[in-house]
Amino acid sequence: MLVETDVSKMRIVSLGLQHVLAMYAGAILVPLIVGRALHLTGEQLSYLVAIDLLTCGIATLMQAWKNKVFGIGLPVVLGSSFVAITPMIGIGTQYGITAVYGAIIAAGLFIVLFAGMFGRLVKLFPPVVTGSVVTIIGLSLVPTGIRNMAGGSGAADFGSLANLLLSFGVLAFVLVLQRYARGFLRSLSVLIGILAGTVAAAFMGKVSLAPVAEASWFHLPQMLVYGAPTFEIAPILTMIIVGIVIIIESTGVFFALSRICEQPLDRSDLTRGYRAEGLAIALGGLFNAFPYNTFAQNVGLVQLSKVKTRSVVVAAGLILVVLGLVPKIAALATIIPAPVLGGATVVLFGMVISSGVKMLREVDFGRQNNLLVIACSISLGLGVTVVPNLFEQLPPALRIIVSDGVITGSLAAIVLNLFFNGVGEERAAAPEELPLRARVEG
């Protein structure tokens, strides 16, 4: 049973703030990357960051509230998923931003409706699949980070010495903190690197405070800000696959927290957890935000602090809601220059690759079948990422699905594993043995 320890209100708030700080960098990076790729205005970008923080908070509160319908009842924190970045950009570029949110809403409802089924499908995702998928996710994100290091796509000073000095300076600073800092300071190395890089960029004349000055102090969230969602088959199928990948990631986090909190999970617990994530994803679509999933770095904070009470993550959720209601705070994130983001995200995206490799350690490499699954899925995922026009001649509805490296590679890993290993021939990880993906957003 989950231990609700006797913790003072002041400490609960401070621990909740620590959870927010640990996930904040990841929470703001996704809207910044997607918003800039879709060429949103400064005002739209500020709103995107603000609504993302707000929905992160609501999603966290939903998952912490255990009831008969939804909620895992563990001290989990939810944030915007990096898995959705490339698909959202692809859908937005080809179909428009309203199709992005139509697909997110549909994917969320799909997960809500089939939450009970996902608990029975864990055996279809052994380490050879999950490790390959996470590795592909990292590899597909790296080009975005590298482009930002040079100044961002279309920048007039792309690749300039100033941009490279700034981005590599942030990268070096983060690595120094990782090497010499300890404890909480080390866990915030990426966020501290972004702050330091932004200050340095300000002295170089690369930071404008105009978006902060123009942003309001308080703003109520609005549904469907960019118009009524449109529902296209191909984007919906793409986002459903993204949702399934998110479910796979979150499962490992659920079982890690289950062990820490000494609260065994059964199929009904998982169903409620999946249903809460589906509702969070649908909520993100309605408020023009993002798909959400459980952040694993916050699991480390639970283990570090030894405080297992849900009150702490409830406090974190409430803090995120407050931050989301104040656009001026959210606007601070939009002034971060692209080279600063690039230097920080190269670390983050590289760590995602490392996490995938770590998962693959559980695979029996003595079996040729497993080597073929890994080789083909990663090759296809990386290939489509590097050569996005590979499927240019296919019909538009099919092209949007296979033109994303994460989706192509994930589908290849699942199908090839079934083809070579079947269901049960290659031992699937039992729920309690599922690897924890060390999420690095933050």
N, C-alpha and C positions, 0 to 999 in steps of 0.2 A: 504494500500500500504506500502511496506517495506520502512522504514525510513533510508535514507543514511545520517547520521549525519556528521557534519563538524568536522572531526578528523584529527589532524596533522599526517604527515607521520611517524614521530618518534613514536607517540603513537600507530599508527596502527601496526607498527612492534613489539612494546613491547607487545601489546595485542595479536598479532598473536603468539608470542613466549610463552605467558602465555597459550594459547590454546594447543600448542605443549607439554608444560610441563605437563599440566593436563591430557593428553591422552598418554603420552610417556610410562609410565609403562605398560599399557595395550597393547600398540603397540609392545613392545619388548617381553612381556611375552609369547604371543602366538607362535612366531617362536622359542623361546627358549624351550618351553615345547614340541612342536611337533618335532623340530629338534633333541632334545636329545632322545625322545622316539623312533625315527626312526634311531638312531645311526649315525647321520651325523658327518663328520669330523669337526674339528675346523674351517677349511677354508670354508667348506660348510655352517656351522652355521653362520659365519660372513656374508657370502653372503646373507643368508636367512634373517637376521636382516636388512641388508642394503636395499635389494630389497623390503622388507616389508615397510620400512619407505618411500621409493621412491613411491611405489604404493599407500600408504596411502595419500601422497601428491597429486598425480594425481587424485585419486578418489575424494578427497575433492574439487579440482578445478573443476572437471566435475559436481559435484552436485551443486556447487555455481553458475555455468554458466547456467543461465536459457535461453533456446532457444526453438524452436518449437518441438525438438525431445526429449531432456533429460534435467535434471536439475531442482531441486525443487525451486531454487532461494532464499533459506533461508540460514542464516549463520550457516551451519552444518559442522561438522568435521567427517570424516569417518576413521575407524580403523579396524584392523583385528578382526573378530568375535570369541568370546569364544565358541559359539555354535558348531563351526566346529572342535574343538580340538579333541574330542574323535572319531568322524567319520573319520577324516583324519588319525589318528593313526591306527584305525582299518583297513581302506582300504590299507594304506601303508604297514602294517604288512602282510596282506593276499594277496594283488594283486601287490604290488610294488609301488614305488613313482610315476611312470609315470601314473598309473591308478588314483592316487589322483588328478593329474592336469587335466587329461582327464575328470574326473567327475566334477571338478570345472568349467572348460570351458563350459561343457554341461549345468550345472545348471545356469550359468550366461546367456547363450543364451536363455534358457527356460524362465527366468524371463524377458528378453528383449522382447521376442515374445509375452508373455502373460501378460505384464505389465498392459494393459488396463483392463484385466479381474480381476486382484487382487483388484482394487478399488471397484468392485461389491461384493467381497467376505468377506468384513470386518465383516458382520453380522454372518459369520460362526465362528468367533473367539471372543466370549464374554469373560468376565473376568474369568469365570470358566475354560476356555481353556487356555488363555494366562497366568493366574496365575499358573496353574498346570505346564505348559511347562517351565516357568522360574524357578520354584521351582525344577523341575527335572534337569534342566541344572546345577544349583548350586550343587545339591546332587551328580550328576555324576562327577563333577570336584573335589570334596573334596578328594577322595582317591589319586588323583595325587598330590595334595598339601601335604597330610600327608606323602606320600612316599618321597617326596622331603625334608620334614622336617628331616627325618631320614638319608638323604644323597643321595637319588635317587635309583631307582631300579638297583640292581646289584653292588652297591657300596661296596668296601671291608670293609669300616668302617660303614656300615649301622647300624643305631641306636646307634652309639657311643655317649658318654657323650658330646664330643666336638660338634658334630652335633646338638644334642638336645639343648645345651646351646645357640648355635648360632641361631637356628631357633626360639626358644622361646624368645630369647633376641630381635630379630627383631619384633616378634609378640607383645611383651610388649612395645617396643619403638613406634610402630605404634599406639597402643592403647593410650599411654600417649599423643602423639601428638593430637590424636582425642579428648582427654579429655580436654587438656589445651591450645592447639594452637587455633588460630582464623583466619578466612578469608582465604587468599590465601595459607598461610603456612599449614593450616589444610587440604586444598584440595590436597596438595602435600605430605601428610603424608606417603603414601605407597612408593612413589618414594624416599623420604628422608630416610625411613626405609631401603630400599634396598641399598642405598648409604652407610649409616652408617654400615649396616651389612657386606657389602663387605670390608669396611675399617677394621672392626674388624676381618674378616676372613683373611685378608692379614697379620695382626699381628700374626695370628695363623698358618700361612704358608699354607693356603688353596687357595691362589690366585696366578695364573701364568699370567704374562703379555706377554707371548710368542705370543698368538694370536694377540695382539695389535701390537707388534713389526713386526710380519710377514705380517700384513694387509697392503695393498697399500693405498696411500693417495687419489687416484682417480680411479674410475672404472666405465666404461659405462655399463648400464644394458644389459643383454643378454636374448633373448627369448629362452625358452625350454632348459635351462642349463642341466637338467637331462635327456635329450633325448626327442624324439617325444612322445606326450601323447598317452596313450592307452585308449580305450573307452569300459568299461565293463558295462553291464546293471545294475547289482546290485549296484555298487558304484555310478553310475549316479543317480539312483532312490534315494539312500541315500542322496546324495548331493543336489538333488532337494528339498527334504523335509527340509534339513538344510536351503536352500535358502528361502523357504516359512516361516520358523520360523524367519529368519532374517527380512523378510518383515514385519511380525507381530510386531516385536520389533521396527523397524524404524518408523512405522506408528504413534505410540504413541509419538515419539520424534518430528515428523513433526508437529503434532497438538499442541504440547506444544510450539514449536517455533512460530507457526502461531499466537497463543494468545499473546506471548511476543512481537512479531514484528507487531501485529495488521494487519496481512496480511491473510485474509481468503483464505482457500484452497478449490478448487473444484476437481472434478474427474480428469480433465485433468492435474492439478498440481500434484496430486498423481501419475498419470500414468507416468509423466516425472520423478518424484522422484524415482519410482520403476525401471524405465528403466535405470536411471543413476546407481542405485545400481547393476542391472544386468550387465551392462557394466563394472563396477568396479570389480565384481566377475570374469567375463570372463578375464579381464585384469590381475587379480591376478593369474589365471590359466596359462595364456600365459607366464608370467614372473616368474613362479614358486614361487608365493607368497601365498596369502590366500583369502578366501571370506571376503568381507568387508561390514560393516553396520554402521549406524549413531551412534555416541557416545553421550550418554545422559548427561554425566558430563559436556560436553562443553556447553550444554544448560544452565546449572547453571552459567557458566561464562558470557554468554550473558546477563542473568538477573542481575548478580552482577555488571557488568561493565556499564550497561545501554547503551552500544554501540551496535547498531543493524545492522551496516553496514556490507555488505558482504566483504568489503575490508579487514576486520580483518581476516576472515577465508581464504581469498585468500592469505594473507601474511603467515598464518599458513601453507597452502598447499605448498607454495614456499619454506618455511623453511624446511619442511619435505623432499621435493625433493632434496634440497641441502645436507641434512644429509644423504640421501640415496645414493648420489653419492660419499660419502667419507667413504669407508669401515673401515678405521682406527677408526672412531667414532663409527660405528656400532659394531666393534670388542670389544669395551669396555663393551658392554652388555653381551658378551659371557663369560666374566671372572667371572660373578656372580656365586658363589657356589650354589649348589642345596639346602642346608639347608636355605640359605638366601632367595631364591625364595620360598621355602616351607613356611617359616614364614610369608612372605608377601601375598602369594596367599591364605593361609587359611583365611585371613581377606577378601580378594576379593571374594573368592568363597562363603564364609559364607554370605557376603552381597548380593550376587545374590539370595541366598535362602530367605533372608529377603525381598528382592524386590518382589519375587514371593508371599510370604505370604501377603505382603502389597496389591498386586493386588487382592488376594483372599478375602480381606475385603469387596469388592464390591459385592461378591456373596451372594445370599439369602441362608443362611445355614438352613433355615427352611424347605427347599425342600430336601427331601430324594434323589431325582435324582441327585442334585448337589453334595451331599456328596459321592454318589457312583462314579460319574465321577472323583472327586478328589482322592478318596481312591484307586480306581483301577489303574488309570493312574500313580500316584506317586508310588504305590507299584510295578507295573510292571517296571517302569523306574529305580527305585532304585534296584529292584531285579536283573535285567539284568546287572546293573553296578557292583553289588557285586558278582554275579555268572555269569560271562561272557560266561561260557561253557554250559549254560542252553539249548541253541539251537544247540549244537555241532553236533547233528545227522541230522540236516536239510541239504538239498542241499546247496552247497557253495553260489550260487547266492541269495538264500533266506536268508541264515545265515548272510551275511554281512549287510542286512537291519535290521533284528530284534535283532542282537547281540549287538547293541548300545543302551544303556539305554535311551538317549535323544530321539532317533528316535522312539523306541518302546513306550515310555511313551507319546510322542507327538501324535503319531497315535492313541493310545488308548484314549487320551483326546478328540481328534477331533471326532472319530467314536462314542464314548460313549455319547458325548454331542448331536450328531445328533440323536442317538438312543433314549435317554431319553427325550431330550428337543426339538428335531426337529429344524427347522429354523423359529424362530419367537415366539415359545411358551415361551422360556426363553428369556427375553429381552436382546438383544445384545447391547453392548455399542455403542452409536452413535460415529461417528468419533471424535467430539469435546470432548467426555467424555472418550476416550480411555486412560487408565492409562499409565503414563510415567514410563518406566522401568529405575530405577536409576542405570545406568551402572557404574561399579566401577573399570574399568581398568584404573588405574591411580590414 
